[in-house]
Amino acid sequence: MTLSEKQQLFTIMVANLIHWAEEHGYRLTFGEAYRTPEQAALNAKKGSGITNSLHTRRLAVDFNLFVNGQYQTRTEDYLPLGEYWESLGGSWGGRFKSRPDGNHFSLEHDGVR
């Protein structure tokens, strides 16, 4: 699958996640979707990201989650969304071993999740 085809699939998966969240009482707003390579390098230098972030390939998105109007920040709060995302074939940041990132939803590419 080409990068472009994977980006198109990712876009459809994100739309499905947003619809699923809405149907289950969750409200989402976009956090970070695209990240420049320069920003990814800065984040990596600070220890808050990786240089080859899937955000730079348009294959990752961070969402802000609201439940009953309250902003949710804990990885556990995102678990139902993460499990649904994984059922679509995506990678959920809440499963990251070194630094769980519950608001991160991506599609694996070249071994990066």
Secondary structure by P-SEA (a helix, b strand, c coil): ccaaaaaaaaaaaaaaaaaaaaaacbbbbbccccccaaaaaaaaaacccccccccccccbbbbbbbcccccccccccaaaaaaaaaaacccccccccccccccbbbbbccccc
